[in-house]
Amino acid sequence: MKRGSREAERAKKLRSLGPNTRIYFTRLLAVAGTVCDHGTWLFTLALQIDAMIRYENASEQKTPAAR
């Protein structure tokens, strides 16, 4: 499987969760990152997911003509 198709599949699954679930999951990772020994890795993952959610929300709010 190509990398692009895997990333597209992951993004599709993340979008299907809904915004509240995605935000909850990101916050959960951030809290876990501050508590456990692998905190830096988990916190970085939470930041990446949060950035992806913000990008998705921004792209969904754009009108088709603006894209």
N, CA, C and O of each residue as an XYZ file, in Angstrom:
268
protein
N       0.848     -1.177      0.000
C       0.000      0.000      0.000
C       0.896      1.244      0.000
O       1.879      1.309      0.738
N       0.560      2.191     -0.802
C       1.354      3.412     -0.894
C       1.117      4.299      0.318
O       0.079      4.242      0.977
N       2.123      5.120      0.582
C       2.042      5.991      1.747
C       0.884      6.976      1.639
O       0.176      7.210      2.618
N       0.689      7.545      0.477
C      -0.391      8.517      0.299
C      -1.755      7.925      0.562
O      -2.619      8.578      1.148
N      -1.958      6.680      0.130
C      -3.260      6.051      0.354
C      -3.460      5.707      1.827
O      -4.582      5.752      2.329
N      -2.372      5.363      2.521
C      -2.489      5.099      3.963
C      -2.848      6.375      4.709
O      -3.697      6.363      5.601
N      -2.198      7.475      4.342
C      -2.498      8.746      5.000
C      -3.919      9.202      4.699
O      -4.596      9.754      5.566
N      -4.365      8.971      3.477
C      -5.738      9.333      3.114
C      -6.740      8.499      3.905
O      -7.770      9.008      4.347
N      -6.434      7.225      4.080
C      -7.315      6.345      4.857
C      -7.367      6.791      6.319
O      -8.434      6.808      6.932
N      -6.204      7.151      6.873
C      -6.145      7.632      8.253
C      -6.947      8.923      8.413
O      -7.691      9.083      9.381
N      -6.792      9.832      7.468
C      -7.532     11.097      7.529
C      -9.029     10.851      7.417
O      -9.822     11.517      8.083
N      -9.417      9.898      6.581
C     -10.836      9.566      6.419
C     -11.414      9.019      7.722
O     -12.524      9.379      8.114
N     -10.656      8.147      8.393
C     -11.115      7.592      9.670
C     -11.227      8.685     10.722
O     -12.177      8.706     11.506
N     -10.253      9.596     10.738
C     -10.273     10.671     11.721
C     -11.456     11.600     11.501
O     -12.091     12.031     12.463
N     -11.759     11.914     10.242
C     -12.914     12.764      9.945
C     -14.215     12.087     10.343
O     -15.160     12.758     10.757
N     -14.275     10.762     10.224
C     -15.514     10.051     10.536
C     -15.807     10.025     12.035
O     -16.936      9.746     12.439
N     -14.808     10.312     12.858
C     -15.023     10.302     14.304
C     -15.887     11.462     14.773
O     -16.600     11.334     15.769
N     -15.838     12.571     14.086
C     -16.576     13.750     14.520
C     -15.675     14.676     15.307
O     -14.692     14.231     15.900
N     -15.995     15.959     15.320
C     -15.096     16.937     15.938
C     -14.950     16.780     17.446
O     -13.850     16.959     17.968
N     -16.015     16.454     18.157
C     -15.919     16.331     19.616
C     -15.034     15.167     20.020
O     -14.242     15.283     20.955
N     -15.162     14.050     19.327
C     -14.335     12.885     19.630
C     -12.874     13.181     19.328
O     -11.991     12.778     20.085
N     -12.612     13.877     18.234
C     -11.230     14.195     17.871
C     -10.600     15.123     18.900
O      -9.442     14.941     19.277
N     -11.349     16.108     19.352
C     -10.828     17.044     20.351
C     -10.583     16.319     21.667
O      -9.561     16.544     22.316
N     -11.505     15.455     22.066
C     -11.341     14.684     23.297
C     -10.103     13.805     23.216
O      -9.323     13.743     24.166
N      -9.916     13.126     22.090
C      -8.771     12.243     21.908
C      -7.464     13.028     21.975
O      -6.496     12.571     22.583
N      -7.433     14.187     21.363
C      -6.230     15.018     21.382
C      -5.905     15.469     22.795
O      -4.748     15.431     23.212
N      -6.916     15.893     23.527
C      -6.690     16.329     24.911
C      -6.246     15.169     25.792
O      -5.405     15.341     26.674
N      -6.809     13.997     25.555
C      -6.411     12.815     26.312
C      -4.941     12.495     26.077
O      -4.216     12.179     27.020
N      -4.497     12.574     24.829
C      -3.086     12.339     24.527
C      -2.196     13.392     25.183
O      -1.112     13.072     25.671
N      -2.645     14.630     25.196
C      -1.852     15.697     25.809
C      -1.700     15.466     27.309
O      -0.615     15.655     27.859
N      -2.777     15.060     27.970
C      -2.713     14.780     29.407
C      -1.820     13.577     29.672
O      -1.003     13.600     30.591
N      -1.971     12.528     28.874
C      -1.122     11.346     29.032
C       0.339     11.708     28.798
O       1.231     11.169     29.453
N       0.579     12.612     27.873
C       1.946     13.028     27.584
C       2.599     13.758     28.732
O       3.817     13.688     28.894
N       1.819     14.453     29.531
C       2.398     15.170     30.664
C       2.624     14.255     31.860
O       3.390     14.600     32.760
N       1.974     13.098     31.885
C       2.036     12.228     33.053
C       3.064     11.106     32.911
O       3.801     10.830     33.856
N       3.125     10.463     31.760
C       3.931      9.249     31.649
C       5.374      9.538     31.233
O       5.724     10.675     30.915
N       6.206      8.486     31.241
C       7.628      8.612     30.928
C       7.881      8.984     29.474
O       8.873      9.643     29.162
N       6.999      8.570     28.599
C       7.155      8.880     27.183
C       6.395     10.163     26.843
O       5.828     10.293     25.759
N       6.394     11.083     27.761
C       5.583     12.286     27.640
C       5.858     13.120     26.413
O       4.928     13.609     25.772
N       7.117     13.290     26.079
C       7.450     14.140     24.934
C       6.871     13.575     23.657
O       6.324     14.313     22.837
N       6.988     12.265     23.483
C       6.485     11.610     22.272
C       4.969     11.732     22.177
O       4.440     12.066     21.117
N       4.263     11.463     23.279
C       2.803     11.538     23.263
C       2.318     12.971     23.080
O       1.346     13.217     22.366
N       2.994     13.912     23.725
C       2.580     15.304     23.598
C       2.788     15.797     22.168
O       1.965     16.548     21.645
N       3.883     15.380     21.534
C       4.124     15.739     20.134
C       3.049     15.153     19.241
O       2.576     15.816     18.318
N       2.659     13.913     19.508
C       1.594     13.277     18.736
C       0.283     14.047     18.898
O      -0.445     14.257     17.928
N      -0.009     14.461     20.118
C      -1.233     15.230     20.362
C      -1.207     16.555     19.603
O      -2.225     16.979     19.056
N      -0.054     17.205     19.570
C       0.053     18.465     18.831
C      -0.134     18.258     17.336
O      -0.752     19.084     16.665
N       0.396     17.156     16.811
C       0.232     16.870     15.387
C      -1.229     16.610     15.047
O      -1.729     17.086     14.028
N      -1.910     15.856     15.899
C      -3.330     15.575     15.664
C      -4.138     16.863     15.755
O      -5.044     17.091     14.953
N      -3.808     17.707     16.735
C      -4.512     18.976     16.878
C      -4.312     19.855     15.647
O      -5.256     20.495     15.184
N      -3.105     19.889     15.121
C      -2.840     20.678     13.911
C      -3.620     20.125     12.727
O      -4.123     20.887     11.901
N      -3.723     18.804     12.643
C      -4.468     18.193     11.548
C      -5.955     18.532     11.665
O      -6.611     18.801     10.658
N      -6.486     18.521     12.884
C      -7.894     18.864     13.096
C      -8.146     20.317     12.709
O      -9.136     20.624     12.045
N      -7.254     21.207     13.123
C      -7.414     22.624     12.777
C      -7.364     22.830     11.268
O      -8.125     23.631     10.725
N      -6.476     22.113     10.588
C      -6.374     22.223      9.129
C      -7.651     21.719      8.470
O      -8.160     22.336      7.535
N      -8.170     20.588      8.965
C      -9.412     20.034      8.410
C     -10.571     20.999      8.613
O     -11.361     21.222      7.695
N     -10.680     21.573      9.806
C     -11.768     22.511     10.084
C     -11.666     23.747      9.201
O     -12.678     24.244      8.708
N     -10.463     24.238      9.000
C     -10.280     25.419      8.155
C     -10.625     25.107      6.707
O     -11.229     25.934      6.024
N     -10.251     23.930      6.235
C     -10.534     23.592      4.843
C     -12.021     23.314      4.630
O     -12.534     23.544      3.536
N     -12.721     22.824      5.654
C     -14.157     22.579      5.535
C     -14.941     23.887      5.522
O     -16.021     23.948      4.934
N     -14.420     24.926      6.156
C     -15.131     26.196      6.234
C     -14.977     27.028      4.974
O     -15.762     27.948      4.742
N     -13.977     26.719      4.157
C     -13.785     27.473      2.919
C     -14.890     27.136      1.932
O     -15.389     26.011      1.892
N     -15.254     28.107      1.155
C     -16.256     27.857      0.116
C     -15.577     27.174     -1.064
O     -14.375     27.347     -1.261
N     -16.318     26.406     -1.848
C     -15.708     25.735     -3.001
C     -15.056     26.709     -3.988
O     -14.076     26.355     -4.644
N     -15.581     27.915     -4.100
C     -15.007     28.893     -5.022
C     -13.651     29.398     -4.527
O     -12.799     29.778     -5.330
N     -13.451     29.402     -3.213
C     -12.200     29.910     -2.651
C     -11.070     28.895     -2.745
O      -9.900     29.267     -2.648
N     -11.392     27.645     -2.930
C     -10.349     26.615     -2.995
C      -9.598     26.634     -4.241
O      -8.692     25.822     -4.428
